[in-house]
Amino acid sequence: MDETDLAGARDGFRAAALGAVLGSGIALAAWAVSAAIGDGAFPAYLIGPLLMPATSFVAPLWRERPGHRRPATLVALAAALLVMAAAAAVGDRLEEGPDNEPTAWWGPLYLVVLLVSVTLFGALAGPPGAEPGRSWLRFTGRSRRYHLAVYGGLGAAFLLVAGLAAAVG
């Protein structure tokens, strides 16, 4: 990994971690209010808003790194899909709420998805201020080995998750 890729990964992880901390704080405060007023169950409707504060920290990363953000976004979204597919494969082990609603276990899972995908985006999006890429799949100016490592690693991860789903299901 190039030094700019490591710096981008650090920037992405830092942005995702700040958003995750803010989202977790909001969820814990709502959970405390629910415990004080009601039955103390985690309010399942908060799982979506857990990720909303993260966008305020990820947006500057998106704006300052236009170089390879299209293929980086595709890879980051595919990685998020992989984490969610792996969680669904072992979903029977997670606690299910009444009427199959999501429970408190899904909140931390969404935060893990956020950390993984934004860190990948930061690592792959290129240096700040780079010329915008012109392709959805190619990281402009990168070697074939780089493409093979990124897309080969993503393909291997898809095979691993498919194997996990087959083994569990």
Summary of the structure (lengths in Angstrom):
residues: 169
radius of gyration: 18.0
end to end distance: 36.0
largest distance: 58.2
contacts: 505
relative contact order: 0.18
helix: 75%
strand: 0%
